[in-house]
């Protein structure tokens, strides 16, 4: 079921972009990564600080749920290498994965080996299993799969056995095996438990869902993270492609150029990353062209509060 939903998203986004622009590129007019990268290099990528240390990271990272779980297929792996090359060429940093994401960690390790150690890599994965020793073994496996000696961020995935794993993560951080500790959820039903965890313990990062439709976290989780100095990673910023389905073939408003938005992906992402409590968003993609669109949101102007309200009002008027 998840795989079918993902395929629908890819089809919907491609169809939407073609309809919205009124153009289907011929082979001779194919997407040119070089030209877009060159344009991006004339600007400074937007970064935000991790409150715990003031280390700056790019506001757009990369998720890997479904998109990098391609197994040993050589053609798919080659495509993933190109996606990561585009990501780093545009100044990307954070790559987020999990043992829950099938073969994603193994494929990420393969890609990193192929392209060499990229400057600015911020490696982020998760522990997702019951039991202390099982968790330790899972994290050791992640090190081998990624080919890293130290993860920048280790997160407790969907709060599973979180108190048990937190003790291990504190030990690993003290030993220098990881740099930051985080906790995640992508389901609203866990928000109350997440709130309690953030108030009881000290985390460097928290990850949850936020987009133009799913805004419940504005009420409690985002303010708590801001107050307690916790970096915020946003997953599902496109609502798994649902936002593109909702907007269908509606045109991007002319005034979107005021915040340097050239497409709906950037419109949706800039709404998310402009929230003062949000540190970065991690959209996932299986297309190089979509990676360049996503990374475009990390350049140019961000909306202020008035513009954010205008963006939201326009979006809601179109769906």
C-alpha positions in Angstrom: 0.0 0.0 0.0 2.8 2.5 0.9 4.6 1.7 -2.4 1.5 2.4 -4.4 1.0 5.7 -2.6 4.5 6.6 -3.4 4.1 5.8 -7.1 1.0 7.9 -7.2 2.9 10.8 -5.7 5.6 10.6 -8.3 3.1 10.4 -11.2 1.0 13.2 -9.7 4.0 15.5 -9.3 5.3 14.9 -12.8 1.8 15.3 -14.3 1.2 18.5 -12.3 4.4 20.1 -13.3 3.8 19.4 -17.0 0.3 20.8 -16.8 1.2 23.8 -14.7 4.0 24.9 -17.1 2.2 23.8 -20.3 5.5 22.3 -21.5 6.8 18.7 -21.9 10.5 18.9 -22.6 11.9 17.2 -25.7 15.1 15.2 -25.3 17.1 18.1 -26.7 15.6 20.4 -24.0 16.2 18.0 -21.1 16.8 19.3 -17.6 20.4 20.6 -17.2 21.8 20.1 -13.7 24.9 22.1 -14.6 23.0 25.2 -15.5 21.0 25.1 -12.3 24.0 24.4 -10.1 25.8 27.3 -11.7 22.9 29.6 -10.9 22.7 28.4 -7.4 26.4 29.0 -6.8 25.8 32.7 -7.3 23.8 32.8 -4.1 24.3 31.8 -0.5 22.4 28.8 0.8 20.2 29.4 3.7 21.2 27.9 7.0 19.9 27.8 10.5 21.6 27.2 13.8 21.4 24.0 15.9 20.4 25.6 19.3 22.6 23.2 21.3 25.8 24.3 19.6 25.0 27.1 17.2 26.4 24.9 14.4 24.8 26.0 11.1 23.1 23.5 8.7 21.3 24.0 5.4 17.5 24.4 5.8 16.8 21.7 3.2 18.0 18.2 3.8 17.0 14.9 2.3 14.7 12.1 3.5 15.1 8.5 2.2 11.8 6.7 3.1 10.9 4.6 0.1 12.9 6.6 -2.4 16.3 5.0 -1.5 15.0 1.5 -0.7 16.0 0.2 -4.1 17.9 -2.9 -3.1 20.6 -4.1 -5.4 19.1 -2.9 -8.7 22.0 -1.3 -10.5 20.0 1.2 -12.5 18.1 2.4 -9.5 21.3 2.7 -7.5 22.9 4.7 -10.3 19.9 7.1 -10.2 20.3 7.4 -6.4 23.9 8.4 -6.9 22.9 11.2 -9.3 20.3 12.4 -6.8 22.9 12.7 -4.1 25.3 14.3 -6.4 22.6 17.0 -7.2 21.9 17.3 -3.5 25.5 18.1 -2.5 26.1 20.2 -5.6 23.3 22.5 -4.4 24.8 22.7 -0.9 22.8 20.0 0.8 23.9 18.6 4.2 21.5 16.4 6.2 20.6 13.0 4.9 18.1 11.2 7.1 17.4 7.5 7.2 16.3 4.7 9.4 16.5 0.9 9.7 12.7 1.0 9.0 13.4 2.2 5.5 14.2 -1.1 3.9 17.5 -1.0 2.0 17.9 2.8 2.2 20.8 2.8 4.6 22.8 0.3 2.5 22.0 2.3 -0.7 23.1 5.6 1.0 26.3 4.0 1.9 26.8 2.8 -1.7 26.1 6.3 -3.0 28.5 7.9 -0.5 31.2 5.5 -1.5 30.7 6.2 -5.2 30.8 10.0 -4.9 33.4 10.2 -2.2 33.1 11.9 1.2 31.1 15.0 0.3 31.8 18.3 2.1 29.0 19.3 4.4 27.5 15.8 4.9 25.3 15.7 8.1 24.6 12.0 8.7 21.3 11.3 10.5 19.7 8.0 11.1 17.7 6.2 13.8 17.3 3.3 16.1 14.1 1.4 15.8 13.8 -1.8 17.8 12.9 -3.0 21.2 15.7 -3.7 23.8 19.0 -2.1 24.7 21.3 -4.7 23.1 19.3 -5.0 20.0 19.4 -1.2 19.7 23.2 -1.2 20.1 23.6 -3.9 17.4 21.2 -2.0 15.1 23.2 1.2 15.4 26.5 -0.6 14.8 25.0 -2.1 11.7 24.0 1.4 10.6 27.7 2.5 10.9 28.7 -0.3 8.6 26.0 0.3 6.1 26.7 4.0 5.8 30.4 3.6 6.1 30.8 6.2 8.8 32.7 6.1 12.1 30.5 8.8 13.8 27.0 9.8 13.0 26.2 13.4 13.4 22.7 12.6 14.7 21.2 9.4 16.1 17.4 9.5 16.6 14.9 7.3 18.4 12.4 6.4 15.7 8.8 6.9 16.5 9.6 6.9 20.2 9.9 3.2 20.2 11.5 2.1 23.5 12.7 5.6 23.8 13.8 5.7 27.5 15.9 2.6 27.0 17.6 3.9 23.9 18.1 7.3 25.3 20.5 6.0 28.0 22.6 4.3 25.2 22.6 7.5 23.1 23.8 9.5 26.1 26.7 7.0 26.5 27.5 7.1 22.8 27.5 10.9 22.8 29.8 11.0 25.8 32.1 8.6 24.0 32.1 10.7 20.8 30.4 8.0 18.7 27.5 10.4 17.9 27.3 14.2 18.0 23.7 14.8 18.6 20.7 13.0 20.1 17.2 13.1 18.7 13.7 11.7 18.9 11.1 11.4 16.2 7.4 10.8 15.3 5.4 11.2 12.1 2.0 10.4 13.6 -0.3 12.9 15.4 -1.4 10.3 17.9 2.1 10.4 19.5 2.2 14.2 20.0 1.2 14.1 23.7 3.8 11.5 24.4 6.4 13.5 22.5 5.5 16.7 24.4 6.0 14.8 27.7 9.4 13.5 26.5 10.6 16.9 25.4 9.7 18.4 28.7 11.3 15.6 30.8 14.5 15.0 28.9 17.2 16.9 27.0 17.3 16.3 23.3 19.3 18.1 20.7 16.8 17.4 17.9 13.2 16.5 17.5 11.6 15.4 14.2 7.9 15.4 13.3 5.4 16.2 10.5 4.5 19.8 9.5 3.1 21.2 6.3 0.3 23.5 5.1 -2.3 20.9 6.0 -0.8 19.3 9.1 -0.3 22.2 11.4 -1.2 20.8 14.8 2.4 21.1 15.9 2.1 24.9 15.8 0.1 24.7 19.0 2.5 22.9 21.4 5.5 21.0 19.9 7.0 23.8 17.9 6.8 26.3 20.8 8.2 23.8 23.2 11.1 23.1 20.9 11.8 26.8 20.5 11.6 27.4 24.3 13.9 24.5 25.2 16.4 25.1 22.5 15.8 21.9 20.4 16.5 21.8 16.7 13.5 20.8 14.7 13.5 18.5 11.6 10.3 18.4 9.5 9.3 15.2 7.8 6.5 14.9 5.2 6.6 18.6 4.2 4.6 17.7 1.0 2.2 15.4 3.0 3.6 12.5 1.0 2.7 14.2 -2.2 -0.8 15.1 -1.0 -0.2 18.8 -1.3 0.5 18.5 -5.0 -2.7 16.5 -5.5 -4.7 19.2 -3.7 -3.4 22.0 -5.7 -3.8 20.0 -9.0 -3.0 22.3 -12.0 -3.6 25.6 -10.2 -1.0 28.3 -11.1 1.6 29.5 -8.7 0.6 33.1 -7.6 2.6 35.9 -9.3 3.6 37.3 -5.9 5.5 34.0 -5.1 8.4 35.6 -6.9 8.7 38.0 -4.0 10.1 35.1 -1.9 12.0 33.6 -4.8 9.6 30.7 -5.4 9.6 29.2 -8.9 7.4 26.2 -8.3 5.0 24.7 -5.8 7.6 22.5 -4.2 9.5 25.6 -3.2 6.3 27.4 -2.1 5.4 24.5 0.2 9.0 24.1 1.6 9.5 27.8 2.2 6.3 27.9 4.3 7.7 25.2 6.5 11.3 26.3 6.9 10.3 29.9 7.5 8.7 29.0 10.8 11.1 30.4 13.5 11.2 27.1 15.4 12.0 24.9 12.3 15.7 24.1 11.6 15.4 22.1 8.4 13.0 20.1 6.3 13.8 16.7 4.7 11.7 16.1 1.6 12.3 12.8 -0.2 12.5 12.3 -3.9 13.4 9.7 -6.5 14.0 12.2 -9.3 17.1 14.4 -9.9 14.9 17.2 -11.3 12.8 17.2 -8.2 15.9 17.4 -6.0 16.9 20.6 -7.8 13.4 22.0 -7.3 13.5 21.1 -3.6 17.0 22.5 -3.1 15.9 25.8 -4.7 13.9 26.5 -1.5 17.2 26.8 0.3 18.0 30.0 -1.7 16.6 33.5 -1.8 14.2 35.1 0.5 12.1 33.5 3.2 8.5 34.7 4.0 7.8 36.7 7.1 4.7 36.2 9.2 2.5 38.3 7.0 3.7 36.5 3.8 3.2 33.1 5.5 -0.4 34.0 6.3 -0.8 35.1 2.7 0.6 31.8 1.4 -1.6 29.8 3.6 -4.7 31.8 2.6 -4.0 31.4 -1.1 -3.4 27.7 -0.8 -6.6 27.1 1.2 -8.6 29.1 -1.3 -7.4 26.9 -4.1 -8.2 23.5 -2.6 
